[in-house]
């Protein structure tokens, strides 16, 4: 089915683009949400009148993407994460982490547009992260990841603290007891070391 896009649709196209899509996709998703209109002579004439406005929108997006590219490439992110002695991180740096760090510097970028090498960085070092901007414009951000040692408290004898074992007590169902009988049974279980 041939359609004309009313708005930008990720992974499909921009406003004013003529696309050929599956009929179900058009009827069930694009047309009900007013993201597109059916391609016919009437809609083509409407979009021909709007072409100057659409071109102005695209030009402003290109300009904004160019300025964002310059701003991103001027930045160098320094991220500190908990890491072991060998430089391996206890977590990972992914596109959401990079987006959060950029937001702290006042730059808002959709995390879906950020491409981290290997989808996640798991060790300290210097990396280059790619940000997809408008059309085929891309920016490269330098990211320096430093490790922060995690201190583990040790006991007096030098060993790491051990988890205390929790005893499970098996309670057998019996005839209903009064409150005094239950309290006496509970006290007997404590004295016997079952709890």
Residue, then its C-alpha position, 0 to 999 in steps of 0.5 A: x500500500x502506498x502512503x505519504x507520511x504526515x510525521x517522522x516515523x522511526x525506521x520508516x521515513x520523514x514527513x512528506x516521504x512516499x513509502x510502500x508498506x504492508x497494508x496491515x501496517x498502514x491500516x492498523x498502525x500508521x493511518x489510525x495514529x495519523x502518522x500517514x495518509x493514503x497516497x492518491x491525487x488529492x493527498x499528493x496535491x496537499x503535500x505539494x502545497x506544503x513542500x516548502x514548509x517540509x523543506x524548511x523543517x528538514x533544513x532546521x533539523x540538519x542545522x540542529x544536527x550539525x550543531x549537536x555534532x560539534x557539541x558532542x565531539x567537543x565533549x569527553x565523558x569521564x565515567x567512574x564505575x566500581x571495578x576489580x583490581x584487573x580493571x574489569x567493571x562490576x557493572x557495564x557501561x551501555x547506551x543508557x549510561x552514556x545518555x545519562x552522563x550527557x544529560x548531566x552536561x546538559x546535552x539530551x540525546x535519545x539512548x536509542x541513537x547511541x551505539x556503544x562498542x559491543x553493546x556494553x563496555x565491561x572494562x576500564x579504558x578509553x573508548x569511542x562511542x557513536x551517536x546517530x544524528x539526523x539522516x546519515x550524520x554521526x558524531x563520535x564521543x570519547x569516553x574514558x572509563x575509570x575503575x573505583x576499587x570496592x572495599x570489602x570489610x573483613x572480620x577480626x581474624x582476617x576472613x571475609x564475613x560469612x552469611x549466617x545460616x538460617x535454620x528452617x523449622x518443620x512444623x507438623x500440623x496437629x490439632x488446633x491448640x490454645x494460645x497457652x499451648x502454642x506458647x509452651x510449644x514455641x518455648x520448648x522448641x527454642x530451648x531445644x535449639x530448633x529455632 
